[in-house]
Amino acid sequence: MRILILGGTTEASALAALLTDSSDFKPLVSMAGRTSDPRPLPIPTRIGGFGGVEGLARFLERERIEAVVDATHPFAAVMSRNAAEACAQAKVPLLALRRPPWKPQDGDRWIDVASTVEAVHALGEAPRRVFLTVGRLELASFATAPQHTYLVRTIEPIGNALPVPNVIAIRDRAPFDEAAERALMERERVDVVVTKNSGGAATYPKIAAARALGLPVIVVARPDKPHGVEEVASAEAALDWLERLHGRTP
């Protein structure tokens, strides 16, 4: 069975690893190409977009894809919508592999917002030291609040994505460690953390560290994803879905 995995997450990598030695599946992972040095995967990988819904539908038909697993980032709303529409057009089964969002625990000081624009407003007017972990592509919103000092952590260089006077840029890649996150926040005298609700264990240590330090965390909610798409929360569950689908295929 020819499988297309729309990747870019830890879960996509985990599913790729599970499919590596399977003789029942011929998987392909597609990456958006926003990271210049992605971790190598043990199965064939393509880089780049498809050209919208129509382009993806043509790709599915041309490559005779028999199932698609949307394992994109929880905030990749456009790609998920395109996948749902393209799979409906091409009549290809679609599964969403979506990690659960984080939930506030006792001791958390969360401020829930709907967007990075709302996150900027939530910072307030008084200058603060902000640990900003929303990804390079979302930094522009914070240029409207240049009074803050921003500690920005990204995988790629931020370039001029945040043109404000006080920026401390850190390049690093998950997974992170709670003790190291706490030490970083203490060393940089962080007042507040801003993050997307990405979910997963790899970047959760910043949430735990903020809780331990009593710091507020401004949490950007996930965008809406397509309704009516079957959904699982783990690579193992995605593999079970594929195996059931394979068993029903003549």
C-alpha positions in Angstrom: 0.0 0.0 0.0 1.4 3.4 -1.0 1.3 5.8 1.9 1.8 9.5 2.0 2.8 11.0 5.4 2.5 14.8 5.6 5.3 15.3 8.1 7.2 17.8 10.2 6.4 16.5 13.7 7.9 14.0 16.1 4.8 11.8 15.5 5.5 11.7 11.8 9.1 10.6 12.5 7.8 7.9 14.9 5.4 6.6 12.3 8.1 6.6 9.6 10.2 4.5 12.0 7.4 2.0 12.5 6.9 1.6 8.8 10.6 1.2 7.9 10.7 -2.6 7.8 7.1 -3.3 6.8 6.6 -5.2 3.6 2.9 -4.2 3.5 3.5 -0.5 3.0 5.5 1.8 0.7 5.6 5.0 2.6 6.7 8.5 1.5 7.1 11.5 3.9 6.5 15.0 2.6 8.1 17.9 4.5 7.2 21.6 3.9 10.9 22.6 3.7 10.7 25.4 6.4 13.7 23.8 8.2 16.9 23.9 6.3 18.4 20.9 8.1 15.6 18.5 9.1 16.4 15.3 10.9 16.9 12.5 8.4 14.1 9.9 8.2 14.5 6.2 7.5 12.0 6.2 4.6 11.9 8.2 1.3 11.3 11.9 1.8 10.2 14.7 -0.5 10.6 18.4 0.3 8.3 21.3 -0.7 4.7 22.1 -1.3 2.2 20.6 -3.7 0.6 23.7 -5.2 -2.6 23.8 -3.1 -5.5 21.5 -3.1 -5.5 20.7 -6.8 -1.8 20.1 -6.9 -2.0 17.7 -4.0 -5.0 15.9 -5.5 -3.0 15.4 -8.8 -0.1 14.1 -6.8 -2.2 11.6 -5.0 -3.6 10.3 -8.3 -0.3 10.4 -10.2 1.6 8.5 -7.4 -1.3 6.1 -6.8 -1.4 7.0 -3.1 -3.8 4.7 -1.2 -3.8 6.5 2.2 -2.7 9.8 3.6 -1.7 10.5 7.2 -1.7 14.2 8.1 1.0 14.4 10.8 1.7 18.1 10.3 2.2 20.5 13.1 -0.9 21.3 15.1 -0.7 24.9 13.8 -0.3 23.9 10.1 -4.0 24.7 9.5 -3.7 25.4 5.8 -2.0 22.2 5.0 -4.5 20.2 7.0 -7.4 21.9 5.1 -5.7 21.2 1.8 -5.2 17.6 2.7 -8.8 17.1 3.6 -10.1 18.7 0.4 -7.6 16.9 -1.8 -8.2 13.5 -0.3 -12.0 14.0 -0.7 -11.4 14.9 -4.4 -9.1 11.9 -5.0 -11.2 9.6 -2.8 -8.2 8.7 -0.7 -8.6 7.7 2.9 -7.2 10.4 5.3 -6.1 10.0 9.0 -5.1 12.9 11.2 -2.3 12.1 13.6 -2.6 14.9 16.1 -0.9 15.1 19.5 -3.1 16.2 22.4 -2.8 19.8 23.4 -1.4 20.7 26.8 -3.8 21.3 29.7 -3.1 23.7 32.6 -2.2 22.0 35.9 -2.3 23.2 39.5 0.2 25.9 39.9 0.2 27.0 36.2 -0.5 30.7 35.5 -1.8 30.5 32.0 -3.2 33.4 30.0 -5.1 31.8 27.0 -5.2 33.8 23.8 -6.5 33.1 20.3 -3.5 34.4 18.3 -0.1 35.9 18.5 -1.6 39.4 18.0 -3.6 38.8 21.2 -0.4 37.5 22.9 1.2 40.9 22.2 -1.7 42.7 23.8 -1.5 40.3 26.8 2.1 41.3 27.4 0.9 44.8 28.4 2.6 48.2 28.0 5.3 47.9 30.7 8.6 46.6 29.5 9.1 42.9 30.3 11.7 40.2 29.6 9.8 37.7 27.4 10.8 34.2 26.5 9.3 33.9 23.1 8.9 30.3 21.7 6.3 30.7 18.9 8.5 29.9 15.9 10.3 32.1 13.4 7.3 32.7 11.2 5.2 34.2 14.0 7.7 36.7 15.3 6.5 39.7 13.2 3.5 40.3 15.5 5.8 41.2 18.4 7.5 44.0 16.4 4.5 46.1 17.4 5.7 45.9 21.1 9.4 47.0 20.9 9.5 48.0 24.5 10.1 44.4 25.6 13.3 42.4 25.7 12.8 39.2 23.8 14.6 35.9 24.4 13.8 34.1 21.1 14.4 30.4 20.6 14.1 29.0 17.1 15.6 26.2 15.0 16.5 28.5 12.1 18.2 31.9 12.3 15.6 34.7 12.8 17.3 37.2 10.6 15.3 40.4 10.6 12.0 38.7 11.5 11.8 40.6 14.8 13.1 44.2 14.2 13.1 45.5 17.8 16.0 46.9 19.8 16.5 44.1 22.4 16.5 40.6 21.0 18.5 37.7 22.4 18.4 34.9 19.8 19.0 31.2 20.7 19.1 28.5 18.1 18.2 25.1 19.5 16.0 22.1 18.8 13.8 20.0 21.0 13.7 17.9 23.1 14.5 20.1 26.1 15.1 19.4 29.7 13.2 20.9 32.6 16.2 21.7 34.7 18.0 23.4 31.8 14.8 25.4 30.9 14.5 26.6 34.5 18.2 27.6 34.6 17.8 29.5 31.3 14.8 31.4 32.5 16.6 32.3 35.8 19.8 33.3 34.0 17.9 35.5 31.5 15.6 36.9 34.2 12.5 36.0 32.3 9.3 37.6 33.4 6.8 35.8 31.1 6.8 32.9 28.6 4.9 33.1 25.3 4.2 29.8 23.5 1.9 28.1 21.1 -0.1 25.1 22.5 1.8 22.6 20.4 1.4 19.7 22.8 3.8 16.8 23.1 6.6 16.0 25.5 9.6 17.5 23.6 8.9 21.1 24.4 6.7 20.7 27.5 9.7 21.3 29.9 9.4 25.1 29.4 5.8 24.8 30.8 7.0 22.8 33.8 9.9 25.2 34.4 7.6 28.2 34.3 5.3 26.5 36.8 8.1 25.8 39.1 9.3 29.5 38.9 5.8 30.9 39.3 6.0 32.6 35.9 2.9 33.5 33.8 2.6 31.7 30.4 0.7 33.2 27.5 -0.6 30.3 25.5 -1.7 30.7 21.9 -4.6 28.3 21.2 -4.5 26.0 18.2 -6.3 26.9 15.0 -9.4 25.0 13.9 -8.7 21.8 11.9 -11.0 20.2 9.4 -14.0 18.4 10.9 -15.0 14.9 10.0 -11.5 13.5 9.7 -10.7 10.4 11.7 -8.1 11.3 14.3 -5.6 9.4 16.5 -3.0 10.7 19.0 0.0 8.3 18.5 2.1 6.8 15.8 1.1 3.3 17.1 -2.6 4.1 16.6 -1.9 5.4 13.1 -0.1 2.2 12.2 -3.2 0.2 13.5 -5.4 2.3 11.2 -3.2 1.7 8.3 -3.1 -2.1 9.0 -6.9 -2.2 9.2 -7.1 -0.3 6.0 -4.6 -2.6 4.3 -6.6 -5.6 5.4 -9.7 -4.2 3.7 -7.9 -3.4 0.4 -8.3 -6.0 -2.4 
